[in-house]
């Protein structure tokens, strides 16, 4: 996984079978879902997806009547030790970068890997360069 991925968010009416329909549409087109999270807010469901072929997924979902938003997501690795998250978030705060979404992807080899969305992606990429390099 690189230091930067594309995420798509499907905004739809919350209903039984919604995830089944979306995963069927993508699966039929042989588009694998690498990461997925879903959240219901009122009568709307927000489904965040990471896929390899983002353009094809957006096209398919849009043509099937779904509202789809795109976002840039940074992939960062933080040492799995006390106070490391505090240092990481302090660096963002010092640069006046606001976090809009932070999700744990995996814990491995002493590091936690997160998908991070911020309000200033290019600036965050510069500020967080040491967190975005592949750690051994």
N, C-alpha and C positions, 0 to 999 in steps of 0.2 A: 504494500500500500504506500503510495507516495505521500507528499506533504499537503496535497490539495485534492479534494474530490468535489464532484458536483452532486448536489442533492436536489431532488424534486419533492415538492409537497403537493399532494392531492387534497383539495378542499371539496367536500361532498356532504350531502345530507346524510346524517347518521341513520343507517338501516341495517337490518340483518342481511348478511351475505355480501356486504360492501368489500371486505378484504378478499373474499372468495372471488368476486368478480374481477377486481384489479389484478390479483395474482393469476387468474385464468388468462386474462388479456395478455399479460406480460409473458406468461409461460408458453402460451400458444405461439408467440413470436420468438421463443427461445431466448428471452431476456431474463437472466438470473437476477434475483434480488439479493444484493450483498448485505444490506442492512435495512431494517424496517422498524419504525415506531409509530404508534397511533395514539391519538388523544381525542376525546370527545369534549367539545365545548358547546354547551347548550344543545341545539339540534344539529350542529355541524361536527364532522369528523375531519381531523387533520392527520394525514398519513404521510410521514417522511420516509422517502425511499432513496437508497443509494444503489445505482445500477451502472454497469459498464457502458452501455449504449444509451446515454441520457437522451440524445436527440430523438432516437427511434421510440423510446419509451414515452417521451412527451407527446410525440406525434400520434402514437397509438391511443394513449389515454385521452387526449384532446378530441380525436376523431370519434371516440366512444362517449363523448359528452361530459367528460370530467374537466374541472377547472384545475390547471396545473401551474404551480409557481416554481421558479428555479432559484437556487441559492448556491453560493460558493461556500464550501466548508473546509476549514483547515484541519489537518490531522496533526495532533501534537502528542508528544510522549513526555510524561512527567514521572520522576522517580517516585516509587511507591514507598515514601518515607514521611514521617511527621514534618509538617511545616512546608513541604514542597508546593502544595496547592496554594498556600498563603503567599509564597514568593511569586509564583506564577501569576496569580490574580493581581497582586500588587504591581507587577510590571505593566499589566494592562491598564490598571487604574492610573498609574503615574503618567501614562501616555494618553489618557482620556479616551480609551477604547472601551466601548461598552459591549459586554457579552450578551448576545441575544439567545444563544442556545449552547449548552455544553452537555454532551452525552458520553458516557463511558463505553468504549468499544470493546476493549480487552485488557486483561492484566496478564503480563508475561515478562519473564526474565527480570523482575525487579522494577518494571515500568508499567504505568497505566497509560493506555492510549485512548485519547478522547477525540471526538468530532466537535469542533468549535466553530460557532458562527458568531461574527462580530459586526459592528456597524461600519468599521473601516478595515476591510480585508487586506488591502495592499499594505497599509501601515502596520497592521498586526503581523503580517508575514515578515516584515523587516524586524520588528521588535522581538518577535518570537523565534527568530531563525535558529537559535540554539536548541529549541524544543522541537523543531520540525525536522532536524536531521535524523537520519536513521541511527538509533542507538544500538550498540551491540550488547 
